[in-house]
């Protein structure tokens, strides 16, 4: 145990003293280099670029691409916030509406059921109003009207979140366009200098051109992820709304079934016994 501790302490002292030794030797080396005749000074390092300098370092075309990407990112952020506020169960399926309409329909209070739906405009109330509008045509017409209304409202919700998918597909293409144009300009610089441009200059132009691709991917990945989550949520809520609508108007189905059932004939009396 003692030997292990001693070895560990010696190793720690050696590690922490290496930088100090290097710093102590550096001035001597610099002095020798300065004293040496004909010594070439090392090239001065460029100051690091700021975040905004990197973003807008692609020239006019790169700036135009970045402006488009910034607009797409702001639009995607607005759509995510808007859909978060809209695609919620209390907004699409108000609590208690299905049970209230079922009770009113069971009591044959159809006008009151229509008024209850109009008081709470939502996905579910829209479907119920279309079903109640076809109440005189029988259960088949009521069910068909509710199916059509459900499909219409589901398509409206999907159209709202579809814009996120569009942004997720367009943003990488815009970023790639900026990268391709930046690469063209970098290689054009090499051609104009007749191949005298160094690798450092070429690498500088290429990394500036790749900034737009990175920005496009940073926009596309969250947009597509949000689209997938919203699509799953819409599917779940549409299924719940369809079930709630059928539950609310199921007394109409029972009434239609009992009205259309043929009357049951009483059994014939048995024949008299033979003598």
C-alpha positions as CSV (number, residue, x, y, z in Angstrom):
1,X,0.0,0.0,0.0
2,X,2.8,2.4,0.9
3,X,4.8,1.6,-2.2
4,X,1.7,2.2,-4.4
5,X,1.1,5.6,-2.7
6,X,4.8,6.6,-3.2
7,X,4.7,5.7,-6.9
8,X,1.4,7.6,-7.4
9,X,2.8,10.7,-5.7
10,X,6.0,10.6,-7.8
11,X,3.9,10.2,-11.0
12,X,1.7,13.2,-10.0
13,X,4.7,15.4,-9.2
14,X,6.2,14.5,-12.6
15,X,3.0,15.3,-14.5
16,X,2.5,18.6,-12.8
17,X,6.1,19.7,-13.3
18,X,6.3,19.0,-17.0
19,X,4.4,22.2,-18.1
20,X,6.6,24.2,-15.7
21,X,9.8,22.7,-17.2
22,X,8.5,23.4,-20.7
23,X,7.8,27.0,-19.8
24,X,11.2,27.4,-18.3
25,X,12.9,26.1,-21.4
26,X,10.8,28.1,-23.8
27,X,12.4,31.6,-23.2
28,X,15.9,30.1,-23.7
29,X,14.8,28.5,-27.0
30,X,13.2,31.7,-28.1
31,X,16.4,33.6,-27.2
32,X,18.5,31.2,-29.2
33,X,16.1,31.5,-32.2
34,X,16.2,35.3,-32.0
35,X,20.0,35.3,-31.8
36,X,20.4,33.0,-34.7
37,X,21.3,34.9,-37.9
38,X,18.8,34.7,-40.8
39,X,16.1,33.1,-38.7
40,X,12.6,33.3,-40.3
41,X,9.8,34.5,-38.0
42,X,6.8,32.1,-37.7
43,X,3.6,33.3,-39.5
44,X,1.3,35.2,-37.2
45,X,-1.9,33.3,-36.3
46,X,-5.2,34.7,-37.5
47,X,-7.5,35.9,-34.7
48,X,-10.5,33.5,-34.2
49,X,-13.7,34.4,-36.0
50,X,-16.8,35.2,-34.1
51,X,-20.0,33.3,-34.4
52,X,-21.7,35.9,-36.7
53,X,-18.5,36.2,-38.8
54,X,-18.5,32.5,-39.4
55,X,-22.2,32.5,-40.3
56,X,-22.0,35.4,-42.7
57,X,-18.6,34.6,-44.1
58,X,-19.8,33.1,-47.4
59,X,-20.2,36.2,-49.4
60,X,-23.4,37.6,-50.9
61,X,-24.7,34.1,-51.9
62,X,-23.9,32.7,-48.5
63,X,-25.6,35.6,-46.7
64,X,-28.7,35.1,-48.9
65,X,-28.8,31.4,-48.1
66,X,-28.4,32.1,-44.4
67,X,-31.2,34.7,-44.5
68,X,-33.5,32.0,-46.0
69,X,-32.4,29.5,-43.4
70,X,-33.1,31.9,-40.6
71,X,-36.5,32.5,-42.0
72,X,-37.2,28.8,-42.1
73,X,-36.0,28.3,-38.6
74,X,-38.3,31.1,-37.3
75,X,-41.3,29.6,-39.2
76,X,-40.6,26.2,-37.8
77,X,-40.4,27.6,-34.3
78,X,-43.7,29.3,-34.7
79,X,-45.4,26.2,-36.1
80,X,-44.1,24.0,-33.2
81,X,-45.4,26.5,-30.7
82,X,-48.8,26.9,-32.5
83,X,-49.3,23.2,-32.8
84,X,-48.4,22.6,-29.1
85,X,-51.2,25.1,-28.2
86,X,-53.7,23.6,-30.6
87,X,-53.2,19.8,-30.6
88,X,-54.3,19.1,-27.0
89,X,-57.0,16.9,-25.8
90,X,-59.1,19.6,-24.0
91,X,-59.2,21.6,-27.2
92,X,-60.2,18.7,-29.5
93,X,-62.3,16.6,-27.1
94,X,-63.9,18.7,-24.4
95,X,-64.4,16.8,-21.2
96,X,-68.0,15.8,-20.5
97,X,-69.3,16.7,-24.0
98,X,-69.8,13.1,-25.1
99,X,-71.6,12.1,-22.0
100,X,-73.9,15.2,-22.1
101,X,-74.9,14.6,-25.7
102,X,-75.5,10.9,-25.0
103,X,-77.8,11.8,-22.1
104,X,-79.7,14.4,-24.2
105,X,-80.1,12.0,-27.2
106,X,-81.3,9.2,-24.9
107,X,-84.0,11.7,-23.6
108,X,-84.8,12.6,-27.2
109,X,-83.8,16.2,-26.6
110,X,-82.1,16.7,-30.0
111,X,-82.2,20.5,-30.1
112,X,-80.6,20.7,-26.7
113,X,-77.9,18.3,-27.9
114,X,-77.2,20.5,-30.9
115,X,-77.0,23.6,-28.6
116,X,-74.5,21.8,-26.3
117,X,-72.3,21.0,-29.3
118,X,-72.4,24.6,-30.5
119,X,-71.4,25.9,-27.1
120,X,-68.1,24.1,-27.2
121,X,-66.7,24.3,-30.8
122,X,-64.1,21.6,-31.2
123,X,-63.2,18.5,-33.2
124,X,-65.7,16.4,-31.4
125,X,-68.6,18.9,-31.5
126,X,-68.0,19.3,-35.3
127,X,-68.4,15.5,-35.8
128,X,-71.4,15.3,-33.5
129,X,-73.2,18.2,-35.3
130,X,-72.8,16.5,-38.7
131,X,-74.2,13.3,-37.2
132,X,-77.2,15.0,-35.6
133,X,-77.9,16.8,-38.9
134,X,-78.6,13.4,-40.5
135,X,-80.7,12.0,-37.7
136,X,-83.9,11.7,-39.8
137,X,-82.1,9.5,-42.3
138,X,-81.4,6.6,-39.9
139,X,-78.3,5.3,-38.3
140,X,-76.5,4.5,-41.5
141,X,-76.7,8.2,-42.6
142,X,-75.6,9.4,-39.2
143,X,-72.6,7.1,-39.2
144,X,-71.6,8.1,-42.7
145,X,-71.9,11.8,-41.8
146,X,-69.7,11.3,-38.8
147,X,-67.1,9.4,-40.8
148,X,-66.9,12.2,-43.4
149,X,-66.6,14.9,-40.7
150,X,-63.9,13.0,-38.9
151,X,-61.9,12.5,-42.1
152,X,-62.3,16.2,-42.9
153,X,-61.1,17.5,-39.5
154,X,-58.2,15.0,-39.4
155,X,-57.0,16.2,-42.8
156,X,-57.2,19.8,-41.6
157,X,-55.0,18.9,-38.6
158,X,-52.5,17.0,-40.8
159,X,-52.3,20.0,-43.2
160,X,-51.2,22.2,-40.2
161,X,-48.3,19.9,-39.2
162,X,-47.4,19.1,-42.8
163,X,-45.5,22.4,-43.1
164,X,-43.0,21.1,-40.6
165,X,-42.2,18.2,-42.9
166,X,-41.8,20.6,-45.8
167,X,-39.4,22.8,-43.8
168,X,-37.5,19.7,-42.7
169,X,-37.0,18.7,-46.4
170,X,-36.3,22.2,-47.8
171,X,-33.8,23.4,-45.2
172,X,-31.0,20.8,-46.0
173,X,-31.4,21.5,-49.7
174,X,-31.0,25.2,-49.1
175,X,-27.9,24.6,-47.0
176,X,-26.5,22.3,-49.7
177,X,-27.1,25.0,-52.3
178,X,-25.1,27.4,-50.2
179,X,-22.3,24.8,-49.8
180,X,-22.1,24.1,-53.6
181,X,-22.0,27.8,-54.5
182,X,-19.3,28.3,-51.8
183,X,-17.2,25.4,-53.2
184,X,-17.5,26.8,-56.7
185,X,-16.2,30.2,-55.5
186,X,-13.3,28.5,-53.6
187,X,-12.2,26.5,-56.6
188,X,-12.7,29.6,-58.8
189,X,-10.2,31.4,-56.6
190,X,-7.7,28.5,-57.2
191,X,-8.3,28.8,-61.0
192,X,-7.8,32.6,-60.9
193,X,-4.5,32.3,-59.1
194,X,-3.4,29.6,-61.6
195,X,-3.0,27.0,-58.9
196,X,-0.9,29.3,-56.6
197,X,-3.6,29.3,-53.8
198,X,-2.4,27.3,-50.9
199,X,-4.2,24.4,-49.1
200,X,-4.9,26.8,-46.2
201,X,-6.8,29.2,-48.4
202,X,-8.7,26.4,-50.1
203,X,-9.6,24.9,-46.7
204,X,-10.7,28.3,-45.5
205,X,-13.2,28.7,-48.4
206,X,-14.5,25.1,-48.0
207,X,-15.2,25.3,-44.3
208,X,-17.0,28.6,-44.8
209,X,-19.1,27.0,-47.5
210,X,-20.0,24.1,-45.2
211,X,-21.6,26.4,-42.7
212,X,-24.9,26.6,-44.6
213,X,-25.2,22.8,-44.7
214,X,-24.7,22.6,-40.9
215,X,-27.3,25.3,-40.5
216,X,-29.8,23.5,-42.7
217,X,-29.3,20.2,-40.8
218,X,-29.8,22.0,-37.5
219,X,-33.1,23.3,-38.7
220,X,-34.3,20.1,-40.4
221,X,-33.6,17.6,-37.6
222,X,-35.8,19.3,-35.0
223,X,-38.5,20.1,-37.6
224,X,-38.8,16.5,-38.7
225,X,-38.8,15.2,-35.1
226,X,-41.6,17.6,-34.2
227,X,-43.6,16.5,-37.2
228,X,-43.3,12.9,-36.3
229,X,-44.4,13.6,-32.7
230,X,-47.4,15.8,-33.8
231,X,-48.5,13.2,-36.4
232,X,-48.6,10.4,-33.7
233,X,-50.5,12.7,-31.4
234,X,-53.0,13.6,-34.1
235,X,-53.6,10.0,-34.9
236,X,-54.3,9.2,-31.2
237,X,-56.7,12.1,-30.7
238,X,-58.6,11.4,-33.9
239,X,-59.2,7.8,-32.9
240,X,-60.4,9.0,-29.4
241,X,-62.7,11.6,-31.0
242,X,-64.2,9.0,-33.3
243,X,-64.9,6.7,-30.4
244,X,-66.4,9.5,-28.3
245,X,-68.7,10.5,-31.2
246,X,-69.9,6.9,-31.6
247,X,-70.5,6.6,-27.9
248,X,-72.5,9.9,-27.7
249,X,-74.9,8.9,-30.6
250,X,-75.1,5.2,-29.9
251,X,-78.7,5.6,-28.5
252,X,-79.8,6.5,-32.0
253,X,-78.4,3.2,-33.2
254,X,-80.3,1.3,-30.5
255,X,-83.5,3.2,-31.4
256,X,-83.1,2.5,-35.1
257,X,-82.4,-1.2,-34.5
258,X,-85.5,-1.6,-32.3
259,X,-87.7,0.3,-34.8
260,X,-86.6,-1.7,-37.8
261,X,-86.8,-5.1,-36.1
262,X,-89.8,-7.2,-37.4
263,X,-92.6,-7.9,-34.9
264,X,-92.3,-11.3,-33.2
265,X,-95.2,-13.5,-34.0
266,X,-96.7,-15.5,-31.1
267,X,-96.3,-19.2,-31.5
268,X,-99.3,-21.1,-32.9
269,X,-101.5,-22.9,-30.4
270,X,-100.9,-26.7,-30.3
271,X,-103.4,-28.8,-32.3
272,X,-106.3,-30.4,-30.3
273,X,-105.7,-33.9,-29.1
274,X,-107.2,-36.7,-31.3
275,X,-110.0,-38.8,-29.8
